[in-house]
């Protein structure tokens, strides 16, 4: 099972103190500095769209959006081009890029207070309604691959997975929760191991 698009969302720990407009100049600077390990193309501001993507950094194979869907602000990484041979590698690649962007944002001095992403809670979305419609059977198709990749990412910590909602109007989404304190740096360490 290879979904067309895989999305990973890390939630901000301190979303109330951040203005979404502050992300646009940061993303524009990232383009100029080639800050991420891929071709960065443009920045779009969709803050006017209710429950929309917010501020988006578009890259050749990805999108990085600061979105506030369901009043939960965070970084939503979308893998647009699937070059990986299987779902596990596709997920590993999505986590690699998402975590790198989170770490860069946490180190940005232009945010006061500094950004901090939660690593104990993640949303994984499969934006492929044809192959993975939002129904119970979709969870069964991806569960083993998700568990394998998340066990690596969390270094053996206890994690739980659950579908977010069974509503065909929304993309199939899985909520991930881990027990114990964990941060982005620790996940990056496990991801790179």
Buried (B, 14 or more C-beta within 10 A) or exposed (E): EEBBBBBBBBBBBBBEEBEBEBBBEBBBEBBEEEBBEEEBEEBBBEBEEEEBBBBBBBBEBBBBBBBBBEEBBBBBBBBBEBEBEEBBBBBBBBBBBBBBBBBBBBEBEEBEEEBBBBBBBBBBBBBBBEEBBBEEEBBEBBEEBBEBBBBBBBBEBEBEBEBBEEEEEEBBBBBBEBEEEBBBEBBBEBBEE
